[in-house]
Amino acid sequence: MIEEIVVQYLPTGPVLASRELEAPALLLSDESKRLQEVEMQLDAIADSLSPPTGPFHLGMTMAAVLRRHVEARDVLAAVGLPGCGGCSVRHDETLEEAIEAYAFDGPDLLGRLNALLI
C-alpha cells in the first residue's frame, strides 16, 4: 500500500542532469547573498534613525554624530570638515574613517564633540 502511494507521487518525467539540479541552488545562493546585503542596509538605516546616546565615539557614523548634538556640525566645521567646497559629508562614513581620511587630530575632535554633552 505505501509503495503504491509513493510511486503515485514520484516524478515520471526525464531524469535531470546534476548541472540542471545545481543551477537553482546557485540562484538561491545568489539571492541569499543579496538578501543579506539588503538586511545589512536596512540595519544601517534603522541605526541611522535611532537617536544616538552616550558619548561620541569613533564607530559612530557621521549621520549619528550630526544627530547627536545640534552643535556637532559647528565643531566639525571648525576643524575643516567638510574641507573642500564641492564635497559633502558621507553620512555612512564613521567618525574614525573621517579622521583618517582628512588627517584630523582624533583625540582633539572627540574631546571637542564630547564637550558638547557636558
C-alpha positions as CSV (number, residue, x, y, z in Angstrom):
1,M,0.0,0.0,0.0
2,I,2.7,2.5,1.0
3,E,4.7,1.6,-2.2
4,E,1.7,2.3,-4.3
5,I,1.3,5.8,-2.7
6,V,5.0,6.6,-3.1
7,V,5.1,5.5,-6.7
8,Q,2.0,7.6,-7.3
9,Y,3.9,10.8,-6.3
10,L,7.2,10.1,-7.9
11,P,8.0,12.2,-10.9
12,T,7.6,10.3,-14.2
13,G,9.5,12.8,-16.4
14,P,13.0,12.6,-17.6
15,V,15.8,12.4,-15.1
16,L,17.6,15.8,-14.6
17,A,21.3,16.1,-15.1
18,S,23.3,17.2,-12.0
19,R,24.1,20.5,-13.6
20,E,20.4,21.2,-14.0
21,L,19.9,20.5,-10.3
22,E,22.8,22.8,-9.3
23,A,21.6,25.8,-11.2
24,P,18.6,26.5,-8.9
25,A,20.9,26.1,-5.9
26,L,23.3,28.7,-7.3
27,L,20.5,31.1,-8.0
28,L,19.2,30.6,-4.4
29,S,22.7,31.2,-3.1
30,D,23.0,34.5,-5.1
31,E,19.6,35.6,-3.9
32,S,20.5,34.7,-0.3
33,K,23.6,36.9,-0.6
34,R,21.5,39.8,-2.0
35,L,19.0,39.4,0.9
36,Q,21.9,39.6,3.4
37,E,23.1,42.8,1.8
38,V,19.7,44.3,1.9
39,E,19.3,43.3,5.6
40,M,22.6,45.0,6.4
41,Q,21.4,48.1,4.6
42,L,18.2,48.1,6.5
43,D,20.0,47.6,9.8
44,A,22.2,50.6,8.9
45,I,19.1,52.7,8.1
46,A,17.5,51.7,11.3
47,D,20.6,52.6,13.2
48,S,20.7,55.9,11.5
49,L,17.1,56.7,12.5
50,S,17.6,55.7,16.1
51,P,18.6,58.7,18.3
52,P,22.2,58.2,19.4
53,T,23.0,58.2,23.1
54,G,26.1,58.2,25.2
55,P,29.4,59.9,24.3
56,F,30.7,60.5,20.8
57,H,32.9,57.6,19.7
58,L,35.0,56.6,16.7
59,G,32.5,54.0,15.5
60,M,29.6,56.5,15.1
61,T,28.5,57.3,11.6
62,M,28.7,60.9,10.6
63,A,24.9,60.9,10.4
64,A,24.8,59.8,14.1
65,V,27.4,62.4,15.0
66,L,25.3,65.2,13.4
67,R,22.1,63.9,15.1
68,R,23.7,63.5,18.5
69,H,24.0,67.2,19.2
70,V,22.8,70.3,17.3
71,E,26.3,72.0,17.6
72,A,28.2,69.0,16.3
73,R,28.1,70.5,12.8
74,D,29.8,73.6,14.1
75,V,32.6,71.5,15.8
76,L,33.2,69.6,12.5
77,A,33.2,72.8,10.5
78,A,35.8,74.3,13.0
79,V,38.2,71.5,12.2
80,G,37.6,71.8,8.5
81,L,35.0,69.1,7.7
82,P,33.9,69.1,5.1
83,G,37.1,70.7,3.9
84,C,36.5,71.1,0.2
85,G,34.0,73.3,-1.5
86,G,32.3,70.7,-3.7
87,C,32.0,67.7,-1.4
88,S,29.7,66.9,1.5
89,V,30.0,64.6,4.4
90,R,29.4,61.0,3.6
91,H,26.8,60.1,6.2
92,D,27.6,56.4,6.3
93,E,31.2,57.1,7.0
94,T,32.3,56.6,10.5
95,L,34.0,59.3,12.6
96,E,37.1,57.2,12.6
97,E,37.1,57.0,8.8
98,A,36.7,60.7,8.5
99,I,39.6,61.3,10.9
100,E,41.8,59.0,8.9
101,A,40.7,60.4,5.5
102,Y,41.2,64.0,6.5
103,A,44.1,63.6,8.9
104,F,42.3,65.2,11.8
105,D,43.6,65.0,15.4
106,G,41.2,62.3,16.6
107,P,41.5,62.8,20.4
108,D,41.1,66.6,20.0
109,L,38.0,66.2,17.8
110,L,36.4,63.6,20.1
111,G,37.2,65.9,23.0
112,R,35.5,68.8,21.3
113,L,32.5,66.8,20.4
114,N,32.1,65.2,23.9
115,A,32.5,68.7,25.5
116,L,29.1,69.5,23.9
117,L,27.5,66.9,26.1
118,I,28.6,68.4,29.4
